[in-house]
């Protein structure tokens, strides 16, 4: 008996290989173009912080500084009370982040896992708040806090954002993925709701909590309109407000100082993102879309 002959290997036509190579080439071109669009403004900002003011007025503009200088950073620290503004931004961003980490998971857990009257109405209000542009609530917030005497204070900058609608919705969606059987087993063992929440739910929710912390910190660190309206005196300015106020003259902006201040403003954001970037994708991936 003769052994069965092995099947001949399939031949791949050169046209198919060329087609695959061409499709991969287009993917690389698109990725490189996207990278340039994303990184280009950041590089322009960093290089612009090293340019003297005269170079910003050249036509055509220069990408690389012809005469690099650190004078913009020196003037930034000399003309601005930089430590004070940095402290204000840090206090506001950290306080709002901590508040969201405390209140949003609790509200999300109550909306997802507890039964109580009016739950659907509250969830509807949360969704409605998400649909309302932030600018619409600016004037009502200012009038309310002004009547309470909180204008130009840290509580006035912090209190309206301690429990954001986005954070509540994000945590609610995640809580739907927590197994009900696990919670019921803990209740049968005698755990009250707070112990159940603190010892079971919070450890499971750590990735999405890290995501919420990062997004909340970034949003409040870069916030401009609300601190501009609420901070009436320079000693309460946050860093973005201070840069826009002191580095922009009546007739011409100090572009070099603005670029230098923007570089320093973005450094904490980059540090936070680089350290916790894996939590963003992990937290969003583990957040279900069930309702």
Beta strands, then each sheet from edge to edge (+ up, - down):
end
